[in-house]
Amino acid sequence: MTDKLTSLRQLTTVVADTGDIAAMKLYQPQDATTNPSLILNAAQIPEYRKTD
């Protein structure tokens, strides 16, 4: 039996309305948000900050 996300992929385009890179890797959407506020929120996540 397939899960709901797999079933939906057969019928529609899956997109991510998030800047969360981990979620995008997990769900592998075909498109992602360009919403600046969501990208800014994701940039505040410590794991995504660049370290020298």
Backbone as JSON, one array per atom type, in Angstrom:
{
  "sequence": "MTDKLTSLRQLTTVVADTGDIAAMKLYQPQDATTNPSLILNAAQIPEYRKTD",
  "N": [[0.84, -1.18, 0.0], [0.55, 2.22, -0.82], [1.73, 5.35, 0.52], [0.03, 8.43, 1.48], [1.27, 10.72, 0.42], [2.74, 9.71, -1.74], [0.62, 8.8, -3.31], [-0.63, 11.24, -3.87], [1.36, 12.44, -5.43], [1.05, 11.18, -7.84], [-1.13, 12.39, -8.9], [-0.89, 15.16, -8.82], [1.16, 18.16, -8.62], [3.69, 18.37, -6.3], [4.54, 20.8, -3.99], [6.65, 22.88, -1.92], [5.94, 25.0, 0.65], [7.84, 26.37, 2.28], [10.89, 27.27, 3.9], [12.47, 25.51, 5.03], [15.1, 23.5, 4.8], [15.59, 20.84, 5.52], [13.02, 19.73, 5.54], [12.42, 19.97, 2.86], [14.29, 18.24, 1.75], [13.34, 15.87, 2.82], [10.68, 15.59, 1.79], [10.95, 16.08, -0.93], [9.93, 18.07, -2.93], [8.59, 19.31, -6.08], [8.75, 21.95, -6.56], [9.43, 25.05, -4.84], [8.92, 27.52, -2.24], [9.05, 31.09, -2.79], [8.66, 32.97, -1.02], [9.68, 35.66, 0.79], [9.54, 36.04, 3.62], [9.34, 33.45, 4.65], [11.74, 32.37, 3.8], [13.51, 34.02, 5.2], [12.84, 33.27, 7.84], [13.74, 30.61, 7.79], [16.43, 31.1, 7.47], [17.14, 31.84, 9.97], [17.35, 29.55, 11.43], [19.53, 27.73, 13.38], [21.05, 25.5, 12.37], [21.3, 26.03, 9.7], [22.92, 28.18, 9.41], [25.85, 29.72, 8.22], [29.07, 28.73, 9.09], [32.36, 29.67, 9.96]],
  "CA": [[0.0, 0.0, 0.0], [1.33, 3.45, -0.89], [1.32, 6.38, 1.47], [-0.78, 9.5, 0.9], [2.11, 11.6, -0.39], [3.01, 9.01, -3.0], [-0.63, 8.83, -4.08], [-0.82, 12.6, -4.37], [2.35, 12.71, -6.48], [0.54, 10.63, -9.09], [-2.25, 13.21, -9.36], [-0.66, 16.6, -8.75], [2.53, 18.61, -8.4], [3.96, 18.62, -4.89], [5.39, 21.97, -3.77], [6.95, 23.15, -0.52], [5.78, 26.39, 1.04], [8.71, 26.44, 3.44], [12.31, 27.47, 3.65], [13.13, 24.48, 5.82], [15.83, 22.63, 3.88], [15.4, 19.44, 5.94], [11.69, 19.31, 5.07], [12.49, 19.84, 1.41], [15.0, 16.99, 1.47], [12.47, 14.76, 3.21], [9.5, 15.45, 0.93], [11.39, 16.21, -2.32], [8.92, 18.73, -3.76], [9.01, 19.7, -7.42], [8.93, 23.4, -6.54], [9.51, 25.55, -3.47], [8.46, 28.9, -2.05], [9.92, 32.25, -2.96], [8.16, 33.91, -0.01], [10.83, 36.16, 1.54], [9.43, 35.86, 5.07], [9.64, 32.05, 4.97], [13.18, 32.2, 3.61], [14.14, 34.68, 6.33], [12.65, 32.41, 9.01], [14.64, 29.47, 7.66], [17.8, 31.58, 7.65], [17.37, 31.99, 11.41], [17.55, 28.22, 12.02], [20.97, 27.61, 13.62], [21.68, 24.48, 11.53], [21.47, 26.55, 8.34], [23.83, 29.32, 9.42], [27.21, 29.45, 7.76], [30.11, 28.88, 10.1], [33.7, 29.78, 9.36]],
  "C": [[0.89, 1.25, 0.0], [0.83, 4.47, 0.12], [0.59, 7.52, 0.74], [0.05, 10.42, 0.01], [2.42, 10.97, -1.74], [1.77, 9.01, -3.89], [-0.88, 10.21, -4.66], [0.14, 12.94, -5.5], [1.87, 12.2, -7.84], [-0.53, 11.53, -9.72], [-1.94, 14.7, -9.49], [0.83, 16.9, -8.59], [2.69, 18.94, -6.92], [4.93, 19.81, -4.78], [5.61, 22.15, -2.27], [6.81, 24.64, -0.25], [6.53, 26.59, 2.35], [10.11, 26.78, 3.0], [13.14, 26.44, 4.38], [13.78, 23.45, 4.89], [15.64, 21.16, 4.24], [14.05, 18.91, 5.46], [11.71, 19.11, 3.56], [13.24, 18.57, 1.01], [14.11, 15.78, 1.75], [11.36, 14.53, 2.2], [9.78, 15.58, -0.56], [10.31, 16.82, -3.22], [9.48, 19.07, -5.14], [9.24, 21.2, -7.52], [8.93, 23.84, -5.08], [9.11, 27.02, -3.43], [9.52, 29.92, -2.44], [9.49, 33.34, -1.98], [9.33, 34.38, 0.86], [10.73, 35.94, 3.05], [9.72, 34.42, 5.48], [11.13, 31.76, 4.81], [13.94, 32.84, 4.77], [14.01, 33.84, 7.6], [13.59, 31.21, 8.96], [16.09, 29.89, 7.89], [18.15, 31.75, 9.13], [17.59, 30.65, 12.11], [19.06, 27.99, 12.16], [21.68, 26.6, 12.7], [21.99, 24.99, 10.13], [22.43, 27.74, 8.28], [25.22, 28.88, 9.01], [28.17, 29.66, 8.92], [31.46, 28.91, 9.41], [34.64, 28.76, 9.92]]
}
